[in-house]
Amino acid sequence: MTFTPNSTGAPGITDAIAISAGAAHACALIQGGEVVCWGYNVHGEVGDGTTQRRLTAVAVHNLNDATAISVGGSQACALRRSGQVACWGGNDYGQLGDGTTDQRLTPVAVQGLTDATAISAALTQSCALRQAGDIACWGSPTGEVSTNQLIPKDLGFTHATAISTTYQHACTLFESAQAACWGYNSAGQLGNGVSSDGPMLTPGPVLDLDDATAISTGGAHSCALRRNAHVDCWGTNNWGQLGDSTTTSHFTPSSVLAVQ
């Protein structure tokens, strides 16, 4: 890991290859496998063994073989070269996957996960894509203690290719280019054609979407990139986040429009 002076004369990171930002902290993956983090640290989410707020980047302890990182609400996770996953920080909902609800100031291994190929951390939940195409998640998909999962639980998929988790819902993409989402659906963010007050804990298909190549979840909306390079979004739209020239929410995918 190397640093060179920036415009203020302070050393800046020069060999980062990936970044991820969460609620009040952020991390960078450094070439070679180290991870550095900075920001709010009351839960240990910076991973340096303290709860001291960090205004500059510090190295995460005992982590030098990371290949990907994902930062959630009060936690962060790293995918290791071995296919294992390590997480650190807040753990009130089991989002570190170590079988406890104890916060961890340095990385701990997610139990029983040795074949991960991608990771995604959200507010109270973390998930991983497994080598065989399944998705494993731990923590709480709804932010309620009643749905805590302290170790990874497989969702039973066989051909998943991507995972995106956010505040209180998640979506996955399949080899078939279809997508499925689960969690809260108060604004139609699951894309199943309806809205509902209670959470859907079982993934359901996104309607009218069979050519997706990428997917990303937001606060209470979701978006997908389609094979024709178009973008569709669905869910809440009170600030125009669906990009369809309206502020009307949509319960199924709606095309993002461009300025004419």
ABEGO torsion letter per residue (X at the ends): XBBBBBAAGBBBBAABABBBBBAABBBBBBBGGBBBBBEBAAAGAAGAGBABBBABBBBBBGBAABABBBBBAABBBBBBAAGBBBBBEBAAAGAAGAGBABBBABBBBBBGBAABABBBBBAABBBBBBAAGBBBBBEBAAGBAAABBABBBBAGBAABABBBBBAABBBBBBAAGBBBBBEBAAAGAAGAGBBBABBBABBBBBBGBAABABBBBBAABBBBBBAAGBBBBBEBAAAGAAGAGBABBBABBBBBBBBX
